């Protein structure tokens, strides 16, 4: 895919050097990511190589969990269980936070005497 992209963008449908034609490659190379790539071995001339290598590594690392979940049921069960636990935890934290604020507000009002303790 990356080889086809490079051929298409740089050879077949050459994009002008005008800054208005902003591709993902141009955007990332112009920022701090590009500065880091220029410090790698090869310097300025190997920036496209390092960009495509890092991009391919990222894509492979993002596709790997999907392949594992498809091939191994236990991995999907563990992942799904972890998601359920995180959702329950976040929901419980929300309720504790919301109700503790109303409880604190209620206690402060009763301590000031603006609201009776038993009514």
C-alpha positions as CSV (number, residue, x, y, z in Angstrom):
1,X,0.0,0.0,0.0
2,X,2.7,2.5,0.9
3,X,4.7,1.7,-2.2
4,X,1.6,2.3,-4.4
5,X,0.9,5.5,-2.5
6,X,4.4,6.8,-3.0
7,X,4.3,5.9,-6.7
8,X,0.9,7.4,-7.2
9,X,1.7,10.7,-5.4
10,X,5.3,11.2,-6.6
11,X,5.2,9.7,-10.1
12,X,1.8,9.1,-11.7
13,X,-0.3,12.0,-10.2
14,X,2.5,14.3,-9.1
15,X,1.3,16.7,-6.5
16,X,2.6,20.3,-7.0
17,X,5.1,21.7,-4.5
18,X,2.5,24.4,-3.5
19,X,1.9,24.4,0.3
20,X,-1.8,24.3,-0.3
21,X,-1.6,20.8,-1.5
22,X,-1.0,19.2,1.9
23,X,-0.7,15.5,2.2
24,X,-0.3,13.5,5.3
25,X,3.4,13.0,4.6
26,X,4.0,16.7,4.1
27,X,2.1,17.6,7.2
28,X,3.9,15.2,9.4
29,X,7.3,15.9,8.0
30,X,6.9,19.7,8.5
31,X,6.2,19.3,12.3
32,X,8.1,17.9,15.3
33,X,7.8,14.3,13.9
34,X,9.8,15.4,10.8
35,X,12.5,16.9,13.0
36,X,12.8,13.6,14.9
37,X,13.0,11.7,11.6
38,X,15.8,14.0,10.3
39,X,17.9,13.1,13.4
40,X,17.8,9.4,12.5
41,X,20.6,7.8,10.5
42,X,20.7,9.1,6.9
43,X,19.6,12.5,7.8
44,X,17.5,14.5,5.3
45,X,17.8,12.0,2.5
46,X,16.3,9.1,4.4
47,X,13.3,10.9,5.8
48,X,10.9,9.2,3.4
49,X,12.3,5.8,4.3
50,X,11.9,6.4,8.0
51,X,8.4,7.9,7.5
52,X,7.2,4.8,5.6
53,X,8.9,2.5,8.0
54,X,7.3,4.1,11.1
55,X,3.9,4.3,9.3
56,X,4.1,0.5,8.4
57,X,5.1,-0.3,12.0
58,X,2.2,1.7,13.4
59,X,-0.3,0.0,11.0
60,X,1.0,-3.5,11.8
61,X,0.8,-2.8,15.6
62,X,-2.8,-1.5,15.2
63,X,-3.9,-4.5,13.1
64,X,-2.3,-7.1,15.3
65,X,-5.0,-7.0,18.1
66,X,-7.8,-7.5,15.6
67,X,-6.1,-10.6,14.2
68,X,-5.6,-12.0,17.7
69,X,-9.2,-11.3,18.6
70,X,-10.3,-13.1,15.5
71,X,-8.1,-16.2,15.9
72,X,-8.3,-16.7,19.7
73,X,-11.6,-16.6,21.5
74,X,-9.9,-16.2,24.9
75,X,-8.2,-12.9,23.8
76,X,-11.6,-11.5,22.8
77,X,-13.1,-12.6,26.0
78,X,-10.4,-11.0,28.1
79,X,-10.6,-7.8,26.1
80,X,-14.4,-7.7,26.3
81,X,-14.3,-8.4,30.0
82,X,-11.8,-5.6,30.5
83,X,-14.1,-3.2,28.6
84,X,-17.1,-4.2,30.7
85,X,-15.1,-3.7,33.9
86,X,-13.8,-0.3,32.8
87,X,-17.4,0.8,31.8
88,X,-18.8,-0.3,35.2
89,X,-15.9,1.5,37.0
90,X,-16.5,4.7,35.1
91,X,-20.2,4.6,35.7
92,X,-19.8,3.9,39.4
93,X,-17.3,6.8,39.7
94,X,-19.8,9.1,38.0
95,X,-22.5,8.3,40.5
96,X,-20.2,8.6,43.4
97,X,-19.0,11.9,42.2
98,X,-22.5,13.3,41.5
99,X,-24.2,12.1,44.6
100,X,-21.2,13.1,46.9
101,X,-21.5,16.6,45.6
102,X,-25.2,16.8,46.4
103,X,-24.5,15.2,49.8
104,X,-21.7,17.7,50.6
105,X,-24.0,20.6,49.5
106,X,-26.8,19.2,51.7
107,X,-24.5,18.8,54.8
108,X,-23.1,22.4,54.3
109,X,-26.6,23.8,54.1
110,X,-27.6,22.0,57.3
111,X,-24.5,23.0,59.1
112,X,-25.2,26.7,58.3
113,X,-28.7,26.2,59.6
114,X,-30.5,27.1,56.3
115,X,-31.9,23.6,56.2
116,X,-33.2,21.5,59.1
117,X,-31.5,18.3,60.0
118,X,-34.6,16.2,60.3
119,X,-37.5,17.1,58.2
